[in-house]
Amino acid sequence: MANDMPVSIRIASDLLARLEAIAGAMDRSRSYVIVHAIEAYVESWERRQREVGEGFAEIEQGRSIPWDGEAIADLRKFAEQMDQSEERALKHPRGAEAAE
């Protein structure tokens, strides 16, 4: 905890209410929930960046499979579904409905 730094942010009142509901349901502080949400987001972003980098490295090493138009369309659809899933998770985090 010695490396903790105070941070000030502006946050929409509805999001703050949702965070407070989660914190109440978990019997934790609002700061605890915010820190864990930020950690999860950062870890997800870092993992995605690492995986993209690994994918590009494989392509550069010639370890890739040629894609036809249908495979590319399927991949784009999958990526869109992942993005939508992440957006839903950010809008409706697990546990928030328990406090409503």
C-alpha positions as CSV (number, residue, x, y, z in Angstrom):
1,M,0.0,0.0,0.0
2,A,3.0,2.3,0.3
3,N,3.0,2.9,-3.4
4,D,-0.7,3.9,-3.6
5,M,-1.3,7.3,-5.1
6,P,-4.4,9.5,-4.8
7,V,-6.2,10.2,-8.0
8,S,-9.1,12.4,-8.7
9,I,-11.6,11.7,-11.5
10,R,-14.9,13.0,-12.7
11,I,-17.6,10.3,-13.1
12,A,-21.2,10.4,-14.2
13,S,-23.6,10.2,-11.3
14,D,-25.4,7.1,-12.7
15,L,-22.1,5.3,-12.9
16,L,-21.2,6.4,-9.4
17,A,-24.5,5.1,-8.1
18,R,-23.8,1.7,-9.8
19,L,-20.4,1.6,-8.3
20,E,-21.8,2.3,-4.9
21,A,-24.4,-0.4,-5.3
22,I,-21.7,-2.9,-6.2
23,A,-19.6,-1.8,-3.2
24,G,-22.6,-2.1,-0.9
25,A,-23.4,-5.6,-2.2
26,M,-19.7,-6.6,-1.7
27,D,-19.5,-4.9,1.7
28,R,-16.4,-3.1,0.3
29,S,-15.5,0.6,-0.2
30,R,-16.2,2.4,-3.4
31,S,-12.4,2.8,-3.8
32,Y,-11.9,-0.9,-3.6
33,V,-14.4,-1.5,-6.4
34,I,-13.0,1.2,-8.6
35,V,-9.4,0.0,-8.2
36,H,-10.4,-3.6,-9.0
37,A,-12.4,-2.4,-12.1
38,I,-9.5,-0.4,-13.3
39,E,-7.1,-3.4,-12.7
40,A,-9.4,-5.7,-14.7
41,Y,-9.6,-3.2,-17.6
42,V,-5.9,-2.7,-17.7
43,E,-5.1,-6.4,-17.6
44,S,-7.6,-7.0,-20.4
45,W,-6.1,-4.3,-22.5
46,E,-2.6,-5.5,-21.9
47,R,-3.5,-9.1,-22.7
48,R,-5.2,-8.0,-25.9
49,Q,-2.2,-5.9,-27.0
50,R,0.1,-8.8,-26.2
51,E,-2.0,-11.3,-28.2
52,V,-2.1,-8.9,-31.2
53,G,1.7,-8.5,-31.0
54,E,2.1,-12.3,-30.8
55,G,-0.2,-12.6,-33.8
56,F,1.8,-10.1,-35.9
57,A,5.0,-11.9,-34.9
58,E,3.6,-15.2,-36.2
59,I,2.6,-13.6,-39.4
60,E,6.1,-12.1,-39.9
61,Q,7.6,-15.5,-39.2
62,G,5.3,-17.0,-41.9
63,R,3.3,-19.0,-39.4
64,S,-0.1,-18.0,-40.6
65,I,-3.0,-19.5,-42.5
66,P,-4.2,-17.9,-45.7
67,W,-7.6,-16.5,-45.1
68,D,-10.4,-16.4,-47.7
69,G,-13.2,-13.8,-47.7
70,E,-15.6,-15.9,-45.6
71,A,-13.0,-16.6,-42.9
72,I,-12.2,-12.9,-42.6
73,A,-15.9,-12.0,-42.4
74,D,-16.2,-14.6,-39.6
75,L,-13.2,-13.2,-37.8
76,R,-14.6,-9.6,-38.0
77,K,-18.0,-10.8,-36.7
78,F,-16.2,-12.5,-33.7
79,A,-14.2,-9.4,-33.0
80,E,-17.4,-7.3,-33.0
81,Q,-19.1,-9.7,-30.7
82,M,-16.1,-9.5,-28.3
83,D,-16.3,-5.7,-28.4
84,Q,-20.0,-5.7,-27.7
85,S,-19.6,-8.1,-24.9
86,E,-16.9,-5.9,-23.3
87,E,-19.2,-2.8,-23.7
88,R,-22.1,-4.6,-22.0
89,A,-19.8,-5.7,-19.2
90,L,-18.7,-2.1,-18.7
91,K,-22.3,-0.9,-18.7
92,H,-23.6,-3.7,-16.5
93,P,-20.9,-5.1,-14.3
94,R,-21.7,-8.4,-12.4
95,G,-23.2,-7.8,-9.0
96,A,-24.8,-4.5,-9.9
97,E,-28.2,-6.1,-10.5
98,A,-28.1,-7.7,-7.0
99,A,-28.3,-4.2,-5.4
100,E,-31.1,-2.9,-7.6
